[in-house]
Amino acid sequence: MKWVTVMLHAAAWILLFSLPFLLRPVYENNKTPAPNPDQKAFTILYFSNAILWIGFFYLNAHLLIPRLLYRRKYWRLSGMLFLALLCLVSFGWLYFKLFIVHTEFRWRNSILFTIFTFLFFAACSTAYQMIRDKIKADGILKEKENENLKTELSLLRSQVSPHFMFNVLNNMVALARKQSEQLEPSLIKLSALMRYMLYEADEKTVPLEKEIEYLQSYIDLQQQRFGNNVKVNVSLEVAENQYKIEPMLLIPFVENAFKHGTGMIEDARIDIELRTKSPVLQFVVRNKFNAVSEEIKDKTSGIGLTNVKRRLNLLYGGLHSLLITKKDDWFLVSLQISLH
């Protein structure tokens, strides 16, 4: 939790800057040195410097390291660090000039002390941020691995609803009995759909064209299943560029539309649109739904929208945006992904 982190940081800073007071020598027989008339001013200077060093620590860790060091802007980083060092030395000189009158300001001692302290805080803040980022990156990588393990079985076993497969096979039996010419192309589409699920979905990424072909086969089989009971408008544009995408990423939205956009719905309609505007993929799925009636959900009908959101966050992070809305008996999914 954030407050725990804040408390730990506060405790560490208090302990660090309390050390000079905790470790100062204890004089016996009340033989303490004569009081310095500038003692109060030196105490204020000490705590003022402490605030400046803490500020420099977090400035270097959260701003300079991510924006300059990680981006290999070494000259700019060196310039910013030199400017920070100059400001710290100047602050000590200016404070002496204004508030300390009984003690002489020694440039050599001040510069040497500030440089060594500066190097200490710069090294500590750099190590702190790099270790923090490494732990965060390892956590994300581990989370991705766990998520892939959790979704792999779901993708292979139930990405396409068993209820959908049952209906498709029943339709094919009916086509066989009628000796319909649609039987052969339907079998080819079902074969391509199963091949993609079992083999190509194992790849880390697939060409966008392959994912679109899979979507089209799925939609065609669903249209054959529902016939004229559902109006389906499809527009899938294949990009000229050789973009790649994680497999089985778009199908849950289409499956969800057919699951909840059919049944006891007047003038059932599903709109599916995919566009690529370099380098952004725009995917929109709209379906009418009945807000009054509650459908019995098939527990094995895919990994669900919640897991899809989680998978998108892990795979694309800030490179995607997902908007899901319900308004006026319409369910809308709008997804944008910045493709690499």
QUILINVEN-V971224 format. One record per residue. N is the residue number from 1. RES is the residue in three letters. PHI is phi in whole degrees, 0 to 359 (NA if undefined). Layout:
n=N res=RES phi=PHI
n=N res=RES phi=PHI
//
This chain:
n=1 res=MET phi=NA
n=2 res=LYS phi=295
n=3 res=TRP phi=294
n=4 res=VAL phi=295
n=5 res=THR phi=298
n=6 res=VAL phi=299
n=7 res=MET phi=295
n=8 res=LEU phi=294
n=9 res=HIS phi=296
n=10 res=ALA phi=298
n=11 res=ALA phi=296
n=12 res=ALA phi=295
n=13 res=TRP phi=293
n=14 res=ILE phi=299
n=15 res=LEU phi=295
n=16 res=LEU phi=298
n=17 res=PHE phi=276
n=18 res=SER phi=268
n=19 res=LEU phi=303
n=20 res=PRO phi=301
n=21 res=PHE phi=281
n=22 res=LEU phi=285
n=23 res=LEU phi=258
n=24 res=ARG phi=291
n=25 res=PRO phi=294
n=26 res=VAL phi=259
n=27 res=TYR phi=268
n=28 res=GLU phi=270
n=29 res=ASN phi=55
n=30 res=ASN phi=57
n=31 res=LYS phi=272
n=32 res=THR phi=277
n=33 res=PRO phi=295
n=34 res=ALA phi=298
n=35 res=PRO phi=296
n=36 res=ASN phi=272
n=37 res=PRO phi=297
n=38 res=ASP phi=262
n=39 res=GLN phi=300
n=40 res=LYS phi=298
n=41 res=ALA phi=295
n=42 res=PHE phi=294
n=43 res=THR phi=295
n=44 res=ILE phi=297
n=45 res=LEU phi=298
n=46 res=TYR phi=299
n=47 res=PHE phi=288
n=48 res=SER phi=295
n=49 res=ASN phi=297
n=50 res=ALA phi=299
n=51 res=ILE phi=297
n=52 res=LEU phi=295
n=53 res=TRP phi=293
n=54 res=ILE phi=296
n=55 res=GLY phi=299
n=56 res=PHE phi=296
n=57 res=PHE phi=304
n=58 res=TYR phi=284
n=59 res=LEU phi=297
n=60 res=ASN phi=293
n=61 res=ALA phi=290
n=62 res=HIS phi=264
n=63 res=LEU phi=241
n=64 res=LEU phi=291
n=65 res=ILE phi=294
n=66 res=PRO phi=295
n=67 res=ARG phi=271
n=68 res=LEU phi=244
n=69 res=LEU phi=294
n=70 res=TYR phi=294
n=71 res=ARG phi=265
n=72 res=ARG phi=61
n=73 res=LYS phi=264
n=74 res=TYR phi=290
n=75 res=TRP phi=293
n=76 res=ARG phi=294
n=77 res=LEU phi=297
n=78 res=SER phi=299
n=79 res=GLY phi=296
n=80 res=MET phi=294
n=81 res=LEU phi=293
n=82 res=PHE phi=296
n=83 res=LEU phi=296
n=84 res=ALA phi=296
n=85 res=LEU phi=297
n=86 res=LEU phi=299
n=87 res=CYS phi=295
n=88 res=LEU phi=293
n=89 res=VAL phi=294
n=90 res=SER phi=297
n=91 res=PHE phi=298
n=92 res=GLY phi=299
n=93 res=TRP phi=296
n=94 res=LEU phi=296
n=95 res=TYR phi=296
n=96 res=PHE phi=302
n=97 res=LYS phi=299
n=98 res=LEU phi=267
n=99 res=PHE phi=239
n=100 res=ILE phi=248
n=101 res=VAL phi=249
n=102 res=HIS phi=262
n=103 res=THR phi=235
n=104 res=GLU phi=280
n=105 res=PHE phi=277
n=106 res=ARG phi=250
n=107 res=TRP phi=300
n=108 res=ARG phi=298
n=109 res=ASN phi=297
n=110 res=SER phi=296
n=111 res=ILE phi=294
n=112 res=LEU phi=298
n=113 res=PHE phi=297
n=114 res=THR phi=294
n=115 res=ILE phi=297
n=116 res=PHE phi=296
n=117 res=THR phi=295
n=118 res=PHE phi=299
n=119 res=LEU phi=297
n=120 res=PHE phi=297
n=121 res=PHE phi=290
n=122 res=ALA phi=296
n=123 res=ALA phi=295
n=124 res=CYS phi=296
n=125 res=SER phi=292
n=126 res=THR phi=295
n=127 res=ALA phi=297
n=128 res=TYR phi=301
n=129 res=GLN phi=291
n=130 res=MET phi=292
n=131 res=ILE phi=294
n=132 res=ARG phi=298
n=133 res=ASP phi=292
n=134 res=LYS phi=294
n=135 res=ILE phi=297
n=136 res=LYS phi=295
n=137 res=ALA phi=295
n=138 res=ASP phi=296
n=139 res=GLY phi=295
n=140 res=ILE phi=295
n=141 res=LEU phi=297
n=142 res=LYS phi=296
n=143 res=GLU phi=295
n=144 res=LYS phi=297
n=145 res=GLU phi=298
n=146 res=ASN phi=295
n=147 res=GLU phi=294
n=148 res=ASN phi=296
n=149 res=LEU phi=295
n=150 res=LYS phi=289
n=151 res=THR phi=273
n=152 res=GLU phi=300
n=153 res=LEU phi=295
n=154 res=SER phi=297
n=155 res=LEU phi=294
n=156 res=LEU phi=281
n=157 res=ARG phi=275
n=158 res=SER phi=218
n=159 res=GLN phi=297
n=160 res=VAL phi=261
n=161 res=SER phi=303
n=162 res=PRO phi=302
n=163 res=HIS phi=296
n=164 res=PHE phi=297
n=165 res=MET phi=297
n=166 res=PHE phi=299
n=167 res=ASN phi=292
n=168 res=VAL phi=298
n=169 res=LEU phi=295
n=170 res=ASN phi=297
n=171 res=ASN phi=298
n=172 res=MET phi=291
n=173 res=VAL phi=298
n=174 res=ALA phi=296
n=175 res=LEU phi=295
n=176 res=ALA phi=294
n=177 res=ARG phi=295
n=178 res=LYS phi=276
n=179 res=GLN phi=54
n=180 res=SER phi=285
n=181 res=GLU phi=288
n=182 res=GLN phi=281
n=183 res=LEU phi=296
n=184 res=GLU phi=296
n=185 res=PRO phi=298
n=186 res=SER phi=293
n=187 res=LEU phi=295
n=188 res=ILE phi=296
n=189 res=LYS phi=294
n=190 res=LEU phi=295
n=191 res=SER phi=296
n=192 res=ALA phi=296
n=193 res=LEU phi=296
n=194 res=MET phi=291
n=195 res=ARG phi=297
n=196 res=TYR phi=297
n=197 res=MET phi=296
n=198 res=LEU phi=274
n=199 res=TYR phi=243
n=200 res=GLU phi=288
n=201 res=ALA phi=291
n=202 res=ASP phi=284
n=203 res=GLU phi=288
n=204 res=LYS phi=294
n=205 res=THR phi=224
n=206 res=VAL phi=226
n=207 res=PRO phi=300
n=208 res=LEU phi=301
n=209 res=GLU phi=299
n=210 res=LYS phi=295
n=211 res=GLU phi=296
n=212 res=ILE phi=292
n=213 res=GLU phi=299
n=214 res=TYR phi=297
n=215 res=LEU phi=300
n=216 res=GLN phi=295
n=217 res=SER phi=297
n=218 res=TYR phi=297
n=219 res=ILE phi=295
n=220 res=ASP phi=299
n=221 res=LEU phi=292
n=222 res=GLN phi=293
n=223 res=GLN phi=295
n=224 res=GLN phi=294
n=225 res=ARG phi=291
n=226 res=PHE phi=269
n=227 res=GLY phi=62
n=228 res=ASN phi=277
n=229 res=ASN phi=288
n=230 res=VAL phi=227
n=231 res=LYS phi=272
n=232 res=VAL phi=242
n=233 res=ASN phi=251
n=234 res=VAL phi=236
n=235 res=SER phi=219
n=236 res=LEU phi=242
n=237 res=GLU phi=261
n=238 res=VAL phi=276
n=239 res=ALA phi=286
n=240 res=GLU phi=288
n=241 res=ASN phi=291
n=242 res=GLN phi=275
n=243 res=TYR phi=283
n=244 res=LYS phi=237
n=245 res=ILE phi=212
n=246 res=GLU phi=294
n=247 res=PRO phi=291
n=248 res=MET phi=62
n=249 res=LEU phi=271
n=250 res=LEU phi=263
n=251 res=ILE phi=299
n=252 res=PRO phi=301
n=253 res=PHE phi=291
n=254 res=VAL phi=289
n=255 res=GLU phi=298
n=256 res=ASN phi=297
n=257 res=ALA phi=295
n=258 res=PHE phi=288
n=259 res=LYS phi=288
n=260 res=HIS phi=260
n=261 res=GLY phi=258
n=262 res=THR phi=232
n=263 res=GLY phi=102
n=264 res=MET phi=277
n=265 res=ILE phi=232
n=266 res=GLU phi=284
n=267 res=ASP phi=54
n=268 res=ALA phi=301
n=269 res=ARG phi=211
n=270 res=ILE phi=228
n=271 res=ASP phi=246
n=272 res=ILE phi=231
n=273 res=GLU phi=223
n=274 res=LEU phi=228
n=275 res=ARG phi=226
n=276 res=THR phi=234
n=277 res=LYS phi=241
n=278 res=SER phi=323
n=279 res=PRO phi=258
n=280 res=VAL phi=258
n=281 res=LEU phi=266
n=282 res=GLN phi=245
n=283 res=PHE phi=231
n=284 res=VAL phi=233
n=285 res=VAL phi=231
n=286 res=ARG phi=235
n=287 res=ASN phi=212
n=288 res=LYS phi=284
n=289 res=PHE phi=217
n=290 res=ASN phi=259
n=291 res=ALA phi=288
n=292 res=VAL phi=277
n=293 res=SER phi=281
n=294 res=GLU phi=251
n=295 res=GLU phi=279
n=296 res=ILE phi=280
n=297 res=LYS phi=279
n=298 res=ASP phi=276
n=299 res=LYS phi=294
n=300 res=THR phi=254
n=301 res=SER phi=262
n=302 res=GLY phi=101
n=303 res=ILE phi=273
n=304 res=GLY phi=84
n=305 res=LEU phi=293
n=306 res=THR phi=297
n=307 res=ASN phi=291
n=308 res=VAL phi=295
n=309 res=LYS phi=301
n=310 res=ARG phi=297
n=311 res=ARG phi=294
n=312 res=LEU phi=297
n=313 res=ASN phi=297
n=314 res=LEU phi=287
n=315 res=LEU phi=278
n=316 res=TYR phi=241
n=317 res=GLY phi=53
n=318 res=GLY phi=282
n=319 res=LEU phi=270
n=320 res=HIS phi=217
n=321 res=SER phi=221
n=322 res=LEU phi=231
n=323 res=LEU phi=238
n=324 res=ILE phi=237
n=325 res=THR phi=225
n=326 res=LYS phi=234
n=327 res=LYS phi=203
n=328 res=ASP phi=53
n=329 res=ASP phi=63
n=330 res=TRP phi=239
n=331 res=PHE phi=252
n=332 res=LEU phi=238
n=333 res=VAL phi=240
n=334 res=SER phi=236
n=335 res=LEU phi=238
n=336 res=GLN phi=234
n=337 res=ILE phi=229
n=338 res=SER phi=276
n=339 res=LEU phi=278
n=340 res=HIS phi=258
//
